[in-house]
Amino acid sequence: MRSSNPALSDKTFSKLFAQPQEQKMTIQGTVNKSFMLIAIVVVAAMFSWMQAYPSGWSADAVPTAPGWYIPVIIASLILSFVIIFKPKTAPLLAPVYAILQGLMLGAVSALFEARFPGIVLQAVLCTLGTFVGLLLAYKSGLIKATQNFILGVSAATMGICLVYLLDFGLGLAGIRVPYLHENGMVGIGISLFITVIAALNLVLDFDFIEKGAEQGAPQYVEWYAAFGLLVTLIWLYLEMLRLLGKARSK
């Protein structure tokens, strides 16, 4: 079993069965923990949103990113790598990761909402609709995580990661990757492609969770799988924000 989500990779999954466990992973347990992490993200995001409006929210208020915005992003990135390489830490660290990501998302959402009123609700609904639609398609067998499907999504995801890393590196020198941040037809097309790939990663996550339960993964993998699903959902939401922002700028 393989997933392009780094938190749910084939190599990592194979390590989860190194020792026999009394309690096993279940789909319902993973669902419960996923909802818990999402709830934590929402609460943290609400707090961060309020922090972005130190004088109180109003229709004409201009939000500012809190001073801890960048440190939170760096901390969450480091924490994600710890969880990925040490899956047994997921029960303890996944909720902390959710808090940090919620703080980041609240600030980002406030900035987007100030520029494009109503965009946050649109992005949330699009993300939720995509999640439900793909889950139903996966459960019905309309979309299957075949070997070719997995390889294609994995390759595209890796390519997107490399482009984002290149853009970040060039950004330090004041240079941006052409079209990536532009709101023209090409820029919107690029964002649409990235959003589709982010969405298709959900199918790989569903497949990981289902097969993990079938193969009797240890119970702590429920937290690990929930963490991986959260990573994909956050990525999808951010890409929805970017896509909708470009479309409205256009």
Secondary structure as the mmCIF struct_conf table of DSSP 4:
data_model
#
loop_
_struct_conf.conf_type_id
_struct_conf.id
_struct_conf.beg_label_comp_id
_struct_conf.beg_label_asym_id
_struct_conf.beg_label_seq_id
_struct_conf.end_label_comp_id
_struct_conf.end_label_asym_id
_struct_conf.end_label_seq_id
BEND BEND1 SER A 4 ASN A 5
HELX_RH_3T_P HELX_RH_3T_P1 PRO A 6 LEU A 8
HELX_RH_AL_P HELX_RH_AL_P1 ASP A 10 LYS A 15
TURN_TY1_P TURN_TY1_P1 LEU A 16 PHE A 17
BEND BEND2 ALA A 18 GLN A 19
BEND BEND3 GLU A 22 GLN A 23
STRN STRN1 LYS A 24 LYS A 24
HELX_RH_AL_P HELX_RH_AL_P2 ILE A 27 GLN A 51
TURN_TY1_P TURN_TY1_P2 ALA A 52 ALA A 52
TURN_TY1_P TURN_TY1_P3 PRO A 54 SER A 55
TURN_TY1_P TURN_TY1_P4 ALA A 59 ASP A 60
TURN_TY1_P TURN_TY1_P5 GLY A 67 TRP A 68
HELX_RH_AL_P HELX_RH_AL_P3 TYR A 69 PHE A 85
HELX_RH_3T_P HELX_RH_3T_P2 PRO A 87 THR A 89
HELX_RH_AL_P HELX_RH_AL_P4 ALA A 90 ARG A 115
BEND BEND4 PHE A 116 PHE A 116
TURN_TY1_P TURN_TY1_P6 PRO A 117 GLY A 118
HELX_RH_AL_P HELX_RH_AL_P5 ILE A 119 SER A 140
TURN_TY1_P TURN_TY1_P7 GLY A 141 GLY A 141
BEND BEND5 LEU A 142 ILE A 143
HELX_RH_AL_P HELX_RH_AL_P6 GLN A 147 GLY A 171
TURN_TY1_P TURN_TY1_P8 LEU A 172 GLY A 174
TURN_TY1_P TURN_TY1_P9 PRO A 178 HIS A 181
BEND BEND6 GLY A 184 GLY A 184
HELX_RH_AL_P HELX_RH_AL_P7 MET A 185 GLU A 214
TURN_TY1_P TURN_TY1_P10 GLN A 215 GLY A 216
STRN STRN2 PRO A 218 PRO A 218
TURN_TY1_P TURN_TY1_P11 GLN A 219 TYR A 220
HELX_RH_AL_P HELX_RH_AL_P8 VAL A 221 SER A 249
#
